[in-house]
Amino acid sequence: MNRKILYLIAFAIALAMPFFAYPVFLMKLLCFGLFACAFNLLIGYTGLLSFGHAAFFGGAGYMAGYALRDMGLPVELAILAGVAGGALIGLVMGALAIRRSGIYFSMITLALAQMVSYAALRAPFTGGEDGLQGVPRGKLLGVIDLSNDVTMYYFVLAIAIGGFALIMRTVHSPFGQVLKAIKENEPRAISLGYDVDRYKLMAFVLSAALAGLAGATKTVVLGFETLTDVHWTMSGMVILMTLVGGMGTLVGPILGAFIIITLENKLGDVGTFLAQATNIEWFGTLGESVGMVTGLIFIACVLLFRRGIVGEIGAAIAAAGRKRPS
C-alpha cells in the first residue's frame, strides 16, 4: 500500500512538472530513465552485464528517425519500427553472446555493438558524422500535433510509464522469478529443468526492445540522432546510471538516470552560479569537468554504497524494521 501511494505521488508530480521545468529536458530524463530500467532488467534481475546496449538505444533511434523523416510513417509506427529494430539487433547479438558467460559475454556484446556503431557511421541513410537531422515529431493518431512541447511531454510520459509497468510486470511474473533464479544460481536452475539459454535470450531481447523504445522516443523528442547514442560510451553511461541508482531495484535506475543527466546538462549552470556567488573562477569550469564529476560519483558509489542510492535506503529501512520490537 505504501509503495502504491508513493507511485501515485510520483505520477502526480510528473503530471505537474512541465509547468515548472523545461519540457524537453524532462522528456530527455524520461527517455534515459526508461533506458536505464531496460538495462537493469538484464543486469539486475538476470545477472548479465552487457557492454552493448548503446547499439539498441542508438540503432532504434536511427530507424525511428528514418521512418519518420524519409518514409513518412506516422509517429506511432515509427517508434514501433525502432522498437522492432532494437529487438532484432538484440536477437542477433543475444543469440551469439549467450553462448558465453562472465567477461566473455560482456566483451562479445561490446564487439558487436562496435560493429553497429561502424555501420551507423557508414550507412548512407544515417548522415554519417553529421547524424540524422530534421526528424519531425508528426501527429499522434493523425490528429494531436506533437510539435507542442507540453503535449509531447505527456506522450513521452505515457510511453515511459508503459515501459516501466511492463518491466514491473515482468519482474513479478513467473518468468521474472526464473530470471532471478538464473542470476542467483544458474546450475540449480538448470537442474530444475529450465532451458537457461532460452530464458537469457528472451530477457536479452526484451531488454533490447525496451532500450529501443527509449532510443526511438528520444529521437522523436529531439528531432535528430547522432553517433553519440551508438558509441560505447553510451553503454558505459547506462551502467553508471544503474549502479548509482541501485542495481536490482525498480526505481533505482530512474533515479540514477536523473542524477547523471542532470549533472551533464546543469553542472555548467551550477558552476557559473557558484563562481558569481563566491568569486572563485574555478567553479566556472565545472561544466567542462562533467566526466571527472561522474567518475568521482562512480568511485564513491563503489566504495561507499555498493547497493546504490535506492538499494542502501531499502537496506537501511529493512535493518530498522528488524530492530523494531514486536
Residue pairs with C-beta under 8 A, 6 or more apart in sequence:
11 161
14 157
15 154
15 157
17 26
18 26
18 149
18 150
18 153
18 154
19 150
23 149
23 150
23 152
23 153
24 149
24 221
24 222
25 265
26 153
27 149
27 152
27 153
27 156
27 217
27 218
27 221
28 218
28 221
28 222
28 261
28 265
29 257
29 258
29 261
29 262
30 156
30 157
30 159
30 160
31 156
31 160
31 214
31 215
31 217
31 218
31 221
32 214
32 218
32 238
32 241
32 257
32 260
32 261
33 160
33 253
33 254
33 257
33 258
34 159
34 160
34 163
34 164
34 210
34 213
34 214
34 217
35 53
35 57
35 211
35 214
35 215
35 238
35 241
35 257
36 238
36 241
36 242
36 245
36 253
36 254
36 256
36 257
37 163
37 164
37 167
37 210
37 250
37 253
37 254
38 53
38 56
38 163
38 167
38 207
38 208
38 210
38 211
38 213
38 214
39 50
39 53
39 207
39 211
39 238
39 239
39 241
39 242
39 253
40 242
40 247
40 248
40 249
40 252
40 253
41 167
41 170
41 171
41 203
41 206
41 207
41 210
42 48
42 50
42 53
42 203
42 204
42 207
43 49
43 50
43 239
43 242
43 247
44 242
44 247
44 248
44 249
44 253
45 171
45 176
45 179
45 180
45 183
45 203
45 248
46 179
46 182
46 183
46 199
46 200
46 203
47 182
47 183
47 184
47 186
48 98
48 105
48 200
48 203
48 204
49 105
49 106
49 239
50 97
50 105
50 106
50 109
50 204
50 207
50 235
51 106
51 107
51 109
51 110
51 113
51 232
51 235
51 236
51 239
52 93
52 97
52 109
52 110
52 112
52 113
52 116
52 235
53 109
53 113
53 207
53 208
53 211
53 234
53 235
53 238
54 113
54 117
54 229
54 230
54 231
54 232
54 233
54 234
54 235
54 238
55 89
55 93
55 112
55 113
55 116
55 117
55 230
56 86
56 89
56 90
56 207
56 208
56 209
56 211
56 212
56 215
57 86
57 211
57 212
57 214
57 215
57 218
57 229
57 230
57 234
57 238
58 116
58 117
58 120
58 215
58 225
58 227
58 228
58 229
58 230
58 231
58 234
59 85
59 86
59 89
59 116
59 120
59 212
59 215
59 230
60 82
60 83
60 85
60 86
60 211
60 212
60 213
60 214
60 215
60 216
60 219
61 82
61 132
61 215
61 216
61 218
61 219
61 225
61 229
62 120
62 123
62 125
62 126
62 132
62 219
62 225
62 230
63 81
63 82
63 84
63 85
63 86
63 216
64 78
64 79
64 81
64 82
64 85
64 135
64 215
64 216
64 217
64 219
64 220
64 225
65 78
65 132
65 135
65 219
65 220
65 224
65 225
66 125
66 126
66 132
67 73
67 77
67 78
67 81
67 82
68 75
68 78
68 135
68 136
68 138
68 220
69 132
69 134
69 135
69 136
70 125
71 78
73 81
74 138
74 139
74 141
74 142
75 137
75 138
75 139
75 140
75 146
75 220
76 140
76 141
78 138
78 216
78 220
79 159
79 213
79 216
79 217
79 220
81 216
82 212
82 213
82 215
82 216
82 219
83 209
83 212
83 213
83 216
84 209
84 212
85 212
86 208
86 209
86 211
86 212
86 213
86 215
86 216
87 205
87 208
87 209
87 212
89 116
89 208
89 212
90 204
90 205
90 207
90 208
90 209
90 211
90 212
91 201
91 205
91 208
92 112
93 108
93 109
93 112
93 113
93 204
93 208
94 200
94 201
94 204
94 205
94 208
95 201
96 108
96 112
97 105
97 108
97 109
97 112
97 204
98 105
98 197
98 200
98 201
98 204
99 197
100 108
110 232
110 235
113 230
113 232
113 235
114 232
116 230
117 227
117 230
117 231
117 232
120 126
120 227
120 230
121 128
121 129
121 227
122 128
125 132
126 132
126 225
127 133
129 227
131 224
131 225
131 226
131 227
132 219
132 224
132 225
132 226
133 223
133 224
134 223
134 224
135 219
135 220
135 222
135 223
135 224
135 225
136 223
137 146
137 147
137 152
137 220
137 221
137 223
138 146
138 220
139 145
139 146
140 146
140 155
144 151
144 155
145 151
146 152
146 155
146 220
152 220
152 221
156 217
156 221
159 213
159 217
160 217
163 210
163 213
163 214
164 250
164 254
166 210
167 210
167 250
168 250
170 176
170 206
171 250
175 199
175 202
178 189
178 194
178 199
179 199
179 203
181 188
181 189
181 192
181 194
182 189
182 194
182 196
182 199
182 200
186 196
189 196
190 196
215 229
218 229
219 225
228 234
237 260
240 256
240 260
240 294
240 297
240 298
241 253
241 256
241 257
241 259
241 260
242 252
242 253
242 256
242 308
243 256
243 298
243 301
243 302
243 308
244 255
244 256
244 259
244 260
244 297
244 298
244 301
244 308
244 309
245 251
245 252
245 253
245 254
245 255
245 256
245 257
245 259
245 308
245 309
245 310
246 252
246 253
246 255
246 256
246 307
246 308
246 309
246 310
246 311
246 312
246 314
247 253
247 307
247 308
247 311
248 311
249 308
249 310
249 311
249 314
251 310
252 308
252 309
252 310
252 311
255 309
255 310
256 308
256 309
259 297
260 294
260 297
263 290
263 293
263 294
263 297
264 290
264 294
267 286
267 287
267 289
267 290
267 293
268 286
268 287
268 288
269 287
270 286
271 283
271 284
271 285
271 286
271 287
272 283
272 284
272 287
274 280
274 283
274 286
275 281
275 282
275 283
275 284
286 293
301 308
305 311
305 312
307 314
307 315
